[in-house]
Amino acid sequence: LKKWTIQYDFKYSKDDLDRTSVVSGIVPNNISQNVAEDARYIEHWTNIQHRLGEKFNLNVTGMISNAFWDGNPNANADKKLRSSFGLVPMLEYYPIKNLNLKYFVGYVGRWFRHSDYAKSAFGAGDFNTSRIQVGLITSMPVF
């Protein structure tokens, strides 16, 4: 799309044993035997880049992740335990045309929201994380 790049990724993961430990981290050990069984994750990731000019690039990444516990012994319970959202806007500066070098400044925000069931049954709480990042990226030649 000339000055635009758009990427989308979908991930569906069904784990007999919760390998990412997101569900296991919410469910107490006395219920899940240290690792929850039958965890399921549905995730969406989108990245949009727009070339602002020869030296500047705007990059925005958004993420949504949902965690479910299908192995809950309480059959009437809500299977969805948590949703998390992420937003990463970034401005990139390429100072030298023919060199793979960029400076960047960006914000990384994450929001974690637990279901009413996870809050009442397991004491889970909502929280946010955020940070500003500044840096430079370049490739290193290997001889």
N, C-alpha and C positions, 0 to 999 in steps of 0.2 A: 504494500500500500504506500509506496514511495517513502514518505517520512514517518510512517507508522508501522509498528510491529505489534501484533496481538497474539498472545499465546494463552491456551486454556488447557488445564489438566484435571482429570477426574480420577479419583482413586477409591476403590471399594475394597475393603479388607475384612475378611471373616476369619478370626483366629480361634482355633480350638482352645489354645492357651494364649492369654493376652500377652503378646510379645512386646508391645509398646508400653505397657504398664499404666496407661492412662486410666482405664477402668479399674485396674487393680489398686491404683493409688486413691481412688474414691471409696471403694468397698473395703470395709475393715477385714483384717486377716482372719478373724474368727468366723467370718461368713464365707470368704473366698479361698481359704486354705493357702494364703500368700499370693497366689496367682489366680485371677479370675478365669473362669472357663466360658467359652462362647462369647467372646467380645467381638463387636462389629464396629467398623469405622467407615464413614462416608465423608470424603473430602473434595473440595473444589479449590482450584488455584488459578488465578488469572494474572497475567502480566501484560501491561500496556506500555510501550515505549514510543515517545514522539521526539523526533529530531528537531530541535528548536533552531538550529543553525549549524554551521560547520563545526563549531567547537562545543556546543551544549546539547545535552540529551535529558529529557524528562522521563523518568521511569517510575511507574506506579504498580505495585503488586498488592493483590487482595487475596485473602484466604478465608475459607470457612471449613471447620472440621466438626463433625458430630460423632459422639461416642455412645454406643449402645451396649447394654449388658443383656444378651439374649439368654444367658445361663442362670439368671436370677431364680432362686428356688421359690420366691414369691411370685406366682404366676399372674397375679392381678396388678403387679407393680408396673410402673412406667419403665419401659426398656431404655429410653433415652436418658442418659445421665448428665451429659454435658455438651454444650456447643461452645466453640471458640472462634473468634473472629480476629483477623490480622490485617493491618494496613501498613504498607511501606512505601511512602512517596520518597523519591530521591532525585536530586539534581546532580548531573555528571558533567564534568568539564574535561575536554581533551585538548591539552595545550599544544601538542606537536602533531602535525598532520599524519606523518608516516611512522609513528611510534605507538605501540599499544600501551599507552599510559593514560590513566584517567584519575582525576581527583573527584571526590564525591562528598555530599552532605545529604543526610537523610534522617528520617524519623521511623522508628519501629514501634508500632503500637499493637498490643494484644489485649483482647477482652475475653474473659472466661465466664460463662454463665451456666450454672447448674440447674437441673430441673427441680421442681418443687419436691419431687420424691427423693432425689439425692440429698437435698437440704434437710428434709425432715428425717429420713431414715438413717443417713450416714453423717450428718453434720457438715456437709460440704458447703462452702461459701464462695460467692462470686468474687473475682478479683481482676485487676488490670495490671499490665506491665507496660512500660514504655521507656524509650531511650533515644537520644540523638546520637548519630554516628557521623564521624568525619574521618576521611582517610584517602589513601591513594592505592591504586591497583595497577600492577604492570606484570608482564610475563618475564620470567628469568630464563635466559638462554642456557641450554644444557649442552656441554661440550663433549 
